[in-house]
Structures are given as structure tokens and as C-alpha cells.
Amino acid sequence: MVHYAGPDGQQVPAWLFVPKGLDRTKKHPAIVWIHGDGVNQNYDGWHVQRNYAVYYSFHQYLLQQGYVVIAPDYRGSIGYGRVWREGVYMDVGGKDAKDAWMVANYLKTLPYVDTERVGVWGLSYGGFFTLIAVTDQPKLFRAAIDVAGVADYAMYYEDPYHGSWTASRIGTPEQNPAVYANASPLSHVDRLERPLLVLHGTSDVNVPYLHSVRLMDELLKKGKGGLVSFMTYPGEFHYFTREHVLRDAWHRVEDFFDANLKPRVVANPLMRPDGEGCRRAVRRTILTICATFLRS
């Protein structure tokens, strides 16, 4: 575990994962993972919740592909005392979001991380933070992935299943318009400058699929269609569980990060003399086996 300064100087804890046998004399790409819900935390082992265990296992796979992975426990996360847990009250998308994206400042202190090749992704509340990061700091990350993230908290408040939960944390839009304005990356998508991948299931009840639909519509209105890819998973819920969905999602995530964070390769990797094409084929087989295992 490492620590770094947040927006007000408070120390933010984070889990740093480094590939085994990493050559620290060279620069390597890195990925920031932002956990969801706020009422959660990262683990340095197999996650006790299955829905996060699949992400932990996938990060282990990314380590094997040469990525450095770091996962911040921003304020609001559990396990660090009451003050840290309640630090998000009436400030959703404020200091907590900055805690998350400011982990990039810590990565700049690591001589083996190429800070020009850092990606960010997150699920749910982590997807919300990812959207804030790429609109608040559009040049900070090379690429980003939003998995079922909240696009606008006023819209989340209007949902009959989530209105009371939202009001308990930040009041109502009428009571706290400034807080809601701050918690609306949808309002700032014109600032997007780097590639963004959005993944969402149509049967999501935690964060309704409509959030990603609205997000995509606004991005197109702002002329950002060339920067965005969107994959819809019919009938899938908030936490991807079905084998074919996991397989497709993990392939897309790997390919997206590889394309944006790793050096360019020739058009037909299967023809490479160094065997890279064969290695990629083996990696895809491993991902398929993992998806099959996790389904069981």
C-alpha cells in the first residue's frame, strides 16, 4: 500500500500492483482502477465480493501483460475510519473524485512508469469518477473506460429507485444546485480530448442504461463521436456475469488499452516474426478460460 496527497493535503491510500520481475530501468504503461459505490474498498487479494473478484483477476492478467496497476481508496471508502468514510457527504464528485484522479501525481514519482501512457477505468461510481477525470483533466490520461457509470446525479436523483439514496448524500437539486452541477460530467463532455470506451448492460438497475445513452447522445452533439466507442450488452445487469459478456468485455478492454497505451504494432500481428501474434492468441484463450471459470 502507498499514500499520496489529495486535494486538501490529506493522505489517500492506494494499492500498487507491479508485474513480477518488472524491469525498473525501463518505462512501462500504467492503469488506474477506480472502485465503485464509495461504500467499498480495494483488496490486495481475491476480492470477497464476486462482482469485484472478476476485476481483480483481470488486473492480475494485465500485470502479466506488462501493465502497472494502481487502485486508490478515495475518501468515502470503507476501512479507514469514520472521518474518511463520511468525507464524501455533500461533496459527491468533489474531493473524492480528485482523490481518485490525483493518483496520477503519485505515478509521476515512479521512475518505471511512463506517465504519457497512463489509462484510467472504473465501474459504477468509479465510472462516474472516470468521466469526471477525463472532462476535468482532459490531458491527464491517455485513454479511459467507463463501465456503467453515473453520467449525471440530477438524473440519478430523478430515478424512483435511487432518489432517496442520492438525497441522503447530497440533498436535492433544489437544495444544493452547486453540488449537483459538480456531479454532472454529462455537462462537460465538450472537454473530452482522449479516447473513451463505454460499456453498459441494458438491464442495469444500479445505474440505469439510460445514463450511457444520454452520455453518448451528448458526446455526439458536441462532436466527440470520433473519440468514443460504445458497447451495449443486451439483458446484462450492473455487474457483468455471463461468460460471453465477460469474454467480450475483457477483450475490448485489453484491446483498447493496448491500442492506446502500448507502442503500435504491424497491421497483421499473426505475421510477426517475434511470435507476438501467437502470444496474443494464447492470451485470448486464457481470457476465455477465465470467463468460463468465473461463470461457474
C-alpha positions as CSV (number, residue, x, y, z in Angstrom):
1,M,0.0,0.0,0.0
2,V,1.1,3.5,-0.8
3,H,-0.1,7.0,0.0
4,Y,-0.2,10.3,-1.8
5,A,-1.6,13.8,-1.1
6,G,-5.3,14.5,-2.0
7,P,-6.7,18.0,-3.0
8,D,-6.6,19.2,0.6
9,G,-3.4,17.5,1.6
10,Q,-4.9,14.5,3.3
11,Q,-3.1,11.3,2.6
12,V,-5.0,9.0,0.2
13,P,-4.3,5.2,0.4
14,A,-3.9,3.2,-2.7
15,W,-2.9,-0.3,-3.7
16,L,0.0,-0.5,-6.1
17,F,0.4,-3.7,-8.2
18,V,3.7,-4.2,-10.1
19,P,4.4,-7.1,-12.5
20,K,6.6,-9.8,-11.2
21,G,10.2,-9.3,-12.4
22,L,9.5,-5.9,-13.8
23,D,12.5,-4.2,-15.4
24,R,12.5,-1.0,-13.4
25,T,15.2,0.6,-15.7
26,K,12.5,0.9,-18.4
27,K,9.3,2.9,-18.7
28,H,6.0,0.9,-18.6
29,P,2.4,1.8,-19.2
30,A,0.1,2.1,-16.1
31,I,-3.7,1.7,-15.5
32,V,-5.6,3.4,-12.7
33,W,-8.6,1.4,-11.4
34,I,-11.3,3.3,-9.5
35,H,-13.7,1.1,-7.5
36,G,-17.4,1.7,-7.3
37,D,-20.1,2.6,-4.8
38,G,-17.9,4.7,-2.5
39,V,-19.0,2.2,0.2
40,N,-16.3,-0.2,-0.8
41,Q,-12.6,-0.6,-0.8
42,N,-9.8,-2.3,-2.8
43,Y,-8.1,-5.5,-1.7
44,D,-4.6,-6.8,-2.3
45,G,-6.0,-10.3,-2.9
46,W,-9.1,-12.1,-4.3
47,H,-12.0,-9.8,-3.5
48,V,-14.6,-11.0,-1.1
49,Q,-17.4,-9.8,-3.5
50,R,-17.6,-11.9,-6.7
51,N,-18.6,-8.8,-8.7
52,Y,-15.2,-7.2,-7.9
53,A,-13.3,-10.5,-7.9
54,V,-13.6,-10.6,-11.7
55,Y,-11.9,-7.2,-11.9
56,Y,-9.2,-8.2,-9.5
57,S,-8.5,-11.3,-11.6
58,F,-8.4,-9.3,-14.8
59,H,-5.9,-6.8,-13.2
60,Q,-3.7,-9.8,-12.4
61,Y,-3.9,-10.6,-16.1
62,L,-3.0,-7.1,-17.1
63,L,0.0,-7.3,-14.8
64,Q,1.2,-10.3,-16.8
65,Q,0.9,-8.2,-19.9
66,G,3.3,-5.6,-18.5
67,Y,1.0,-3.0,-17.1
68,V,1.5,-1.4,-13.7
69,V,-1.9,-1.1,-11.9
70,I,-2.8,1.2,-9.1
71,A,-6.2,1.4,-7.2
72,P,-6.9,4.3,-4.9
73,D,-9.2,4.1,-1.9
74,Y,-10.5,7.7,-2.2
75,R,-12.4,9.4,0.7
76,G,-15.7,7.7,1.2
77,S,-14.1,4.2,1.0
78,I,-14.6,1.9,4.0
79,G,-11.8,0.6,6.2
80,Y,-10.1,3.8,7.0
81,G,-12.2,5.2,9.8
82,R,-15.4,7.2,10.2
83,V,-13.9,10.6,9.2
84,W,-12.6,9.2,5.9
85,R,-15.8,7.4,5.2
86,E,-18.0,10.4,5.8
87,G,-15.7,12.8,3.9
88,V,-17.9,12.5,0.8
89,Y,-21.0,13.8,2.5
90,M,-22.5,16.7,0.4
91,D,-19.5,16.6,-1.8
92,V,-20.1,13.8,-4.3
93,G,-17.8,14.3,-7.3
94,G,-15.8,16.8,-5.4
95,K,-12.8,16.0,-3.2
96,D,-13.5,12.2,-3.6
97,A,-13.2,12.4,-7.4
98,K,-10.0,14.5,-7.1
99,D,-8.6,11.9,-4.6
100,A,-9.0,9.3,-7.4
101,W,-7.5,11.1,-10.4
102,M,-4.7,12.7,-8.3
103,V,-3.2,9.2,-8.1
104,A,-1.6,10.2,-11.4
105,N,0.6,12.6,-9.4
106,Y,1.9,9.6,-7.4
107,L,2.6,7.7,-10.6
108,K,4.8,10.6,-11.8
109,T,7.2,9.8,-8.9
110,L,7.8,6.2,-10.1
111,P,10.8,6.1,-12.5
112,Y,9.5,2.9,-14.1
113,V,6.1,4.4,-15.1
114,D,5.6,6.2,-18.4
115,T,3.3,9.0,-17.4
116,E,2.5,9.6,-21.1
117,R,0.9,6.2,-21.2
118,V,-1.5,6.0,-18.3
119,G,-5.1,4.8,-18.6
120,V,-8.0,5.0,-16.2
121,W,-11.1,3.0,-15.8
122,G,-13.8,2.3,-13.3
123,L,-17.2,0.7,-12.6
124,S,-20.3,2.4,-11.4
125,Y,-19.2,5.2,-9.1
126,G,-15.8,4.5,-10.5
127,G,-17.1,5.0,-14.0
128,F,-18.6,8.3,-12.7
129,F,-15.1,9.3,-11.5
130,T,-13.6,8.3,-14.7
131,L,-15.9,10.6,-16.6
132,I,-15.1,13.4,-14.2
133,A,-11.4,12.8,-14.7
134,V,-11.5,13.0,-18.5
135,T,-13.6,16.1,-18.5
136,D,-11.9,17.9,-15.6
137,Q,-8.4,16.9,-16.6
138,P,-8.7,16.1,-20.3
139,K,-5.0,15.6,-20.9
140,L,-4.1,13.7,-17.8
141,F,-4.9,10.2,-19.0
142,R,-4.1,8.7,-22.4
143,A,-7.3,6.6,-22.5
144,A,-10.3,5.9,-20.3
145,I,-13.0,3.3,-19.9
146,D,-16.4,4.0,-18.2
147,V,-18.2,0.8,-17.1
148,A,-21.8,1.6,-16.2
149,G,-21.0,5.0,-14.7
150,V,-23.4,7.7,-13.5
151,A,-23.4,10.5,-16.1
152,D,-25.5,13.0,-14.1
153,Y,-26.6,12.9,-10.5
154,A,-29.7,15.1,-11.1
155,M,-30.8,12.3,-13.4
156,Y,-29.9,9.7,-10.8
157,Y,-32.0,11.6,-8.2
158,E,-35.0,11.5,-10.5
159,D,-34.9,7.7,-10.8
160,P,-37.5,6.2,-8.5
161,Y,-35.1,3.6,-7.1
162,H,-32.3,6.0,-6.3
163,G,-33.8,9.3,-5.4
164,S,-33.8,8.8,-1.6
165,W,-30.3,7.3,-1.6
166,T,-29.0,10.3,-3.6
167,A,-30.8,12.8,-1.3
168,S,-29.2,11.2,1.8
169,R,-25.8,12.0,0.4
170,I,-26.2,15.4,-1.3
171,G,-29.7,16.6,-0.6
172,T,-32.0,17.5,-3.5
173,P,-31.1,19.5,-6.7
174,E,-33.2,22.4,-5.4
175,Q,-31.3,22.4,-2.0
176,N,-27.8,22.0,-3.4
177,P,-27.7,23.0,-7.1
178,A,-23.9,23.7,-7.0
179,V,-23.3,20.1,-5.7
180,Y,-25.4,18.6,-8.5
181,A,-23.7,20.8,-11.1
182,N,-20.3,19.4,-9.9
183,A,-21.7,15.9,-10.0
184,S,-22.6,16.1,-13.7
185,P,-19.8,15.0,-16.1
186,L,-22.6,15.0,-18.7
187,S,-22.5,18.8,-18.6
188,H,-18.8,18.9,-19.5
189,V,-18.3,16.3,-22.2
190,D,-17.2,19.1,-24.6
191,R,-13.9,19.0,-22.8
192,L,-13.1,15.4,-23.8
193,E,-9.9,15.1,-25.7
194,R,-8.7,11.5,-25.4
195,P,-10.3,8.1,-26.4
196,L,-13.1,6.8,-24.3
197,L,-14.7,3.4,-24.2
198,V,-18.2,3.0,-22.6
199,L,-19.6,-0.4,-21.6
200,H,-23.1,-0.9,-20.2
201,G,-25.8,-3.6,-19.8
202,T,-29.4,-2.8,-20.8
203,S,-30.9,-4.4,-17.7
204,D,-28.8,-2.4,-15.2
205,V,-30.9,-1.3,-12.3
206,N,-28.0,0.1,-10.2
207,V,-27.1,2.7,-12.8
208,P,-29.8,2.7,-15.4
209,Y,-28.6,2.1,-19.0
210,L,-30.2,5.5,-19.9
211,H,-27.2,7.2,-18.3
212,S,-24.8,5.9,-21.0
213,V,-27.4,6.6,-23.8
214,R,-27.6,10.2,-22.6
215,L,-23.9,10.4,-22.4
216,M,-23.4,9.1,-25.9
217,D,-26.1,11.5,-27.3
218,E,-24.4,14.5,-25.6
219,L,-20.9,13.4,-26.9
220,L,-22.3,13.2,-30.4
221,K,-23.9,16.6,-30.1
222,K,-20.5,18.1,-29.0
223,G,-18.7,16.5,-32.0
224,K,-16.9,13.9,-29.9
225,G,-18.1,10.8,-31.8
226,G,-14.6,10.1,-33.2
227,L,-13.2,9.7,-29.7
228,V,-15.8,7.4,-28.3
229,S,-16.7,3.7,-28.6
230,F,-19.8,2.3,-27.0
231,M,-20.7,-1.4,-26.4
232,T,-24.2,-2.4,-25.3
233,Y,-24.8,-5.8,-23.6
234,P,-28.4,-6.8,-24.1
235,G,-30.0,-8.2,-20.9
236,E,-26.9,-7.7,-18.8
237,F,-27.0,-6.2,-15.3
238,H,-24.7,-3.9,-13.5
239,Y,-22.1,-6.5,-12.7
240,F,-21.3,-8.5,-15.8
241,T,-21.8,-12.2,-15.1
242,R,-22.4,-14.1,-18.3
243,E,-19.5,-15.8,-19.9
244,H,-19.9,-14.4,-23.4
245,V,-20.3,-10.9,-22.0
246,L,-17.2,-11.1,-19.8
247,R,-15.2,-12.6,-22.6
248,D,-16.3,-9.7,-25.0
249,A,-15.8,-7.0,-22.4
250,W,-12.3,-8.1,-21.3
251,H,-11.2,-8.5,-24.9
252,R,-12.4,-5.0,-25.6
253,V,-10.7,-3.5,-22.5
254,E,-7.4,-5.2,-23.3
255,D,-7.5,-4.2,-27.0
256,F,-8.5,-0.6,-26.1
257,F,-5.7,-0.2,-23.6
258,D,-3.2,-1.9,-25.8
259,A,-4.1,0.3,-28.7
260,N,-3.7,3.5,-26.7
261,L,-1.1,2.7,-24.1
262,K,1.3,0.4,-25.9
263,P,3.6,1.0,-29.0
264,R,1.9,0.5,-32.3
265,V,2.3,-3.0,-33.9
266,V,2.1,-4.1,-37.5
267,A,-1.4,-4.5,-39.0
268,N,-1.3,-8.3,-39.1
269,P,0.2,-9.4,-35.8
270,L,-0.1,-13.1,-36.7
271,M,2.7,-12.5,-39.3
272,R,5.2,-11.0,-36.8
273,P,8.4,-12.9,-36.7
274,D,8.8,-12.3,-33.0
275,G,5.8,-14.5,-32.2
276,E,3.7,-11.7,-30.7
277,G,0.7,-12.9,-32.7
278,C,0.9,-16.3,-31.1
279,R,1.2,-14.8,-27.7
280,R,-1.9,-12.7,-28.2
281,A,-3.8,-15.8,-29.3
282,V,-2.7,-17.5,-26.1
283,R,-3.8,-14.5,-24.0
284,R,-7.2,-14.6,-25.6
285,T,-7.5,-18.3,-24.8
286,I,-6.6,-17.5,-21.2
287,L,-9.3,-14.8,-21.0
288,T,-11.9,-17.2,-22.4
289,I,-10.9,-19.8,-19.8
290,C,-11.1,-17.2,-17.0
291,A,-14.6,-16.1,-18.2
292,T,-15.8,-19.7,-18.3
293,F,-14.4,-20.4,-14.8
294,L,-15.9,-17.2,-13.3
295,R,-19.3,-18.1,-14.7
296,S,-19.3,-21.4,-12.7
